[in-house]
Structures are given as C-alpha cells and as structure tokens.
C-alpha cells in the first residue's frame, strides 16, 4: 500500500515547525499541527486539497507549536486527536498559562481556545486507521515536560517511519528551557535502539533523516551542558550575568536535504568564557 508523507513547514514567526500529513488510499493522518492560526489554516488547506478524509491526528509532545493548531485542524469535525497520557495531561496543565503569556503578543494568531487530545494512546499501543498503523512510544520529560514519538507502518509491511517530534532537531538550535536535558539524553539513547531499523525519521524542525539525527542532538546537548557547567563555576544555578554570557553558535555540517546514511550535523556551543580563554592563550 502506498503512503505519501506531505510536510508543511510554518513560517519563521511560527517557529518553522513541521506538521505532517500521511496520505493513504483510504484517507489522511496528521502528525502535529502549528503554533499560529494562519499556519494551521495553510496546513488544513493542504489537507483539503488531497480530497480525502482526515482519519485521525497525533500529537508528539506538550509544546504549543505542535498542539495549538488542533482546534483549527480537527475542532469542527468528529476527529480523534491522539496523544499519550502524559502528553495529554501536560497540555491540559500548561495551555491556559501559554495562552495568557503569548496571546497579547500574537493577538488573533494565537488560538483563543485549546482543543485537547480526546483519545489516549498508551505506551506501546497501536491504532490502525485506513490501513496505516501508528504505535505510540511514551518518553516522559525531555525536550518538553512530556515527550512521545510515533512509529508508522502500513498493512503491506511498509515502513517503519519515525515521527520524533522535538527529540532531535535538524540544522537548528534546540529548545532547552524546560530543563530536562539529562532525561533528554537518556531518551536519545532509547530512541537510537528503538529506531535503528526505521526507514526515515521526521523531526519537528528541519529535514528528515536517519538515526544520525539522534547522535547529532546528543552531541549538541552534551556541549550545551558543558557550557552551562562552565558558566555556573561550581554553583547549582546561573546568575543573571552568567545567563547573559551564553552564546550559542551552531555549525551544521552537511544536511539541508533529506539525509543519507553516514551524514550527520555537528553543533558547537561556545560561551563568552571560551572566548576569553582563547584571548588569554594568545597573549
């Protein structure tokens, strides 16, 4: 059975987030949505152009750039929106605060209401819609307070494809503000084992690739944690001056198109303290 993956990438204001439409002969599945109303409407226009019913939607994790658009995508229809229990619960816990925080900045572009996932899918559980089987893998805290990923296969054995949300970014800086980088590193180890046989991984930001995406993200996070430890100078927190010194410099190598085996991105984080040490060493 043929399965076509259509990628919609939001504009820069919408954080360049990827949303996916998985088209089979019998219908379409959506994985994640967009942050802003206009981007989600463009995503839905792509769905409508396919001329097939939306059979279900899946949310990978609890960040608004992935769940905000569910109200535009599925709110007016009888569509199941799936998420793992921890992702669904965390969305309920944070959505109102995010609305209060960001709607003054974004105005009508921020959805006035949140469409919460209405169908729980447990870790390891699978649902089959239109001949496409989606299996959930709950991760817990990582890039967000609640992460998950989905593997997708078809009735004729096609796939598996991995939809990894923001567990790994491609060619862009990662969001680390939720503060779970230790758990995130552990999740990357789990995914590396789970997704070795995946044909392709589809991230929430950037181009699809293979398991090298996970290795590149691990390198990035280790460098980030080292930079923070350096600035903390033995302390348990960063003061305001140390926070102001963090300068993230990305040096992606290779992939701007779908990755081939053996190619990966490298990221380097550099701090103002690094620069001072280099200046002193030259003197």
ZINOR-V723303 format. One record per run of one state. SS is the DSSP state (2 for helix, 1 for strand, 0 for the rest). FROM is the first residue (numbers start at 1). LEN is the number of residues. If there is no record, write none. Layout:
# ZINOR-V723303
ss | from | len
SS | FROM | LEN
SS | FROM | LEN
This chain:
# ZINOR-V723303
ss | from | len
0 | 1 | 3
1 | 4 | 6
0 | 10 | 2
2 | 12 | 3
0 | 15 | 3
1 | 18 | 7
0 | 25 | 2
1 | 27 | 5
0 | 32 | 5
2 | 37 | 14
0 | 51 | 3
1 | 54 | 5
0 | 59 | 2
1 | 61 | 1
0 | 62 | 2
2 | 64 | 4
0 | 68 | 2
2 | 70 | 5
0 | 75 | 6
1 | 81 | 3
0 | 84 | 1
2 | 85 | 25
0 | 110 | 9
1 | 119 | 2
0 | 121 | 5
1 | 126 | 4
0 | 130 | 2
1 | 132 | 9
0 | 141 | 6
1 | 147 | 8
0 | 155 | 4
1 | 159 | 7
0 | 166 | 15
2 | 181 | 14
0 | 195 | 5
1 | 200 | 4
0 | 204 | 5
1 | 209 | 1
0 | 210 | 2
2 | 212 | 21
0 | 233 | 7
2 | 240 | 6
1 | 246 | 2
0 | 248 | 22
1 | 270 | 2
2 | 272 | 11
0 | 283 | 1
